[in-house]
Amino acid sequence: MAAAPSRCLLVTGPPGVGKTTLVMRVFETLRGSHPNLTIRGFYTREVREGGERVGFEVVTLDGRSGPLSSSRVSSSESVRWPTVGKYKVDVSSLESLALPELQVKEETDLFIIDEVGKMELFSSAFFPAVMRVIESNIPVLATIPIPRRGRDIPGVARLRNHPGAAVFTLNTANRDTMRDTIYNHLSSLLQKR
């Protein structure tokens, strides 16, 4: 008996390789080819000022957005925020936008989560919500960072090693074929729902 096709597709690769771009192109193509799908989730987008990256924002698939992190924020509240490199992480903003999108509902056909990374994992509620999504019978397309210096973030390692997950490693040479492979895999899963 053949193994069931993976319902959790994880895209990984080095920073800047195009993980978010791939996920968004797959999302847009699916929305065009399957207009009646209910797709929930979010993606992260760089915030730039004068050509310099100064942070990231969380954007829901229906277009709502808010800050995820910033190198320019300096308020009495942000002093207590966790940091990743030069960025202060606005956990409450992430939670207010991302967590409602990760509620498992019967009518949802697909979840998109970009990304499950160090910044997002500062939220104590985020990883349990991701795991509920992964454990549901609903297909998931998510991005995860590539391990740095051979070390993986514990929550990311749990996803990477989840028995229902298939990991797709993106690089500049395989971006276009990988997008098609992932689209075809999801399209096949969604036709069976």
C-alpha positions in Angstrom: 0.0 0.0 0.0 1.4 3.4 -1.0 1.9 6.1 1.6 -0.7 8.9 1.6 0.5 12.1 0.0 1.8 14.6 2.5 -0.7 17.2 3.7 2.0 19.4 5.3 4.3 21.0 2.7 7.3 22.8 4.2 9.4 25.1 2.1 12.9 25.9 3.4 16.0 27.5 2.0 18.4 30.3 2.8 17.2 33.8 3.5 16.3 35.7 0.4 16.0 32.7 -1.9 12.3 33.3 -2.5 10.3 31.2 -0.1 7.7 33.9 0.4 7.5 34.6 -3.3 7.0 30.9 -4.1 4.3 30.6 -1.5 2.5 33.7 -2.7 2.7 32.6 -6.4 1.3 29.2 -5.5 -1.5 30.9 -3.5 -2.4 33.3 -6.4 -2.3 30.4 -8.9 -4.5 28.2 -6.7 -7.0 31.1 -6.1 -7.2 31.5 -9.9 -7.6 27.8 -10.7 -9.8 27.0 -7.7 -11.8 30.2 -7.0 -14.1 28.5 -4.5 -11.4 27.4 -2.1 -11.3 28.8 1.4 -7.6 29.5 2.1 -6.6 30.9 5.5 -3.3 32.1 6.8 -0.7 34.8 6.6 2.7 35.8 5.1 5.5 38.0 6.2 6.7 40.9 4.1 9.9 43.1 4.4 9.5 46.7 5.4 12.0 48.9 3.7 13.0 52.6 4.1 15.3 54.1 1.6 16.4 50.7 0.2 17.2 49.4 3.7 15.3 46.6 5.4 14.1 48.0 8.7 11.6 45.2 9.7 8.9 42.8 8.7 5.1 42.9 8.8 2.5 40.2 9.1 -0.1 40.2 6.2 -3.2 38.1 6.3 -4.4 36.5 3.0 -7.3 38.9 3.1 -5.0 41.9 3.2 -4.9 43.0 6.8 -1.4 43.9 8.1 0.5 44.9 11.1 4.1 45.0 12.4 6.0 41.8 13.2 9.4 43.4 13.9 11.3 46.6 13.5 14.8 47.9 13.9 13.5 51.5 14.3 10.9 51.1 17.0 11.7 52.7 20.3 8.8 53.0 22.7 8.5 52.4 26.4 6.6 49.2 25.5 9.1 47.9 23.0 11.9 47.9 25.6 10.4 44.6 26.8 10.0 43.0 23.4 12.2 40.1 22.4 14.9 40.7 19.8 16.2 38.7 16.8 19.4 40.4 15.6 18.7 44.1 15.2 14.9 43.6 15.2 12.4 44.0 18.1 9.6 41.5 17.7 6.0 42.8 18.3 4.5 39.6 19.6 1.0 41.1 20.4 0.7 42.4 16.8 1.7 39.0 15.4 -0.8 37.2 17.7 -3.7 39.6 16.9 -3.3 38.9 13.1 -1.9 35.4 12.8 -3.7 33.5 15.5 -7.2 34.1 14.2 -6.1 32.9 10.8 -4.8 29.6 12.3 -8.1 28.5 13.8 -9.0 25.1 12.5 -12.5 25.4 10.9 -14.3 22.7 8.9 -14.8 25.0 5.8 -11.1 25.7 5.5 -9.5 24.0 2.4 -5.9 25.1 2.9 -3.7 26.9 5.4 -0.7 29.1 4.4 1.8 29.9 7.1 4.8 32.1 6.2 6.7 31.6 8.3 7.3 29.4 11.3 10.6 31.0 12.4 12.4 32.5 15.4 10.4 35.7 15.5 7.0 34.0 15.3 8.0 31.4 17.9 8.4 34.1 20.6 4.6 33.9 20.9 3.8 31.1 23.3 0.4 30.7 21.6 1.8 30.5 18.0 3.4 27.1 17.9 0.4 25.3 19.6 -1.8 26.9 17.0 0.5 25.7 14.2 0.5 22.2 15.6 -3.3 22.1 15.7 -3.3 23.1 12.0 -0.7 20.4 11.2 -2.6 17.8 13.1 -5.9 18.6 11.4 -6.7 16.9 8.1 -6.4 20.2 6.2 -3.5 20.7 3.8 -0.8 23.2 4.9 1.8 25.1 2.9 4.3 26.7 5.3 7.8 28.1 5.2 10.6 27.3 7.7 14.1 28.6 8.0 17.0 26.5 7.0 19.1 25.3 10.0 22.0 27.8 10.7 25.4 26.3 11.5 23.8 22.9 11.7 21.4 23.9 14.5 17.7 24.0 14.1 15.2 25.9 16.1 13.4 23.3 18.3 9.8 24.1 17.1 11.0 24.2 13.5 12.7 20.8 14.0 9.5 19.3 15.3 7.7 20.5 12.1 10.5 19.3 9.9 10.5 15.8 11.5 6.7 15.6 11.7 5.6 12.3 10.1 3.0 14.0 7.8 5.5 16.6 6.5 7.3 16.8 3.2 10.2 19.3 3.1 11.1 21.1 -0.1 14.5 22.8 -0.1 14.5 25.9 -2.4 17.5 27.3 -4.2 17.9 29.7 -7.1 18.3 26.8 -9.6 15.0 25.0 -8.7 12.6 27.9 -7.8 10.4 27.5 -10.9 10.2 23.8 -10.9 9.6 23.7 -7.2 6.7 26.1 -7.5 5.1 23.8 -10.1 5.7 20.7 -8.0 4.2 22.3 -4.9 1.2 23.7 -6.9 0.5 20.3 -8.5 0.8 18.5 -5.1 -1.6 20.9 -3.5 -4.0 20.9 -6.4 -4.2 17.1 -6.3 -4.9 17.1 -2.5 -7.5 19.8 -2.9 -9.4 17.9 -5.6 -9.8 15.0 -3.1 -11.3 17.2 -0.4 
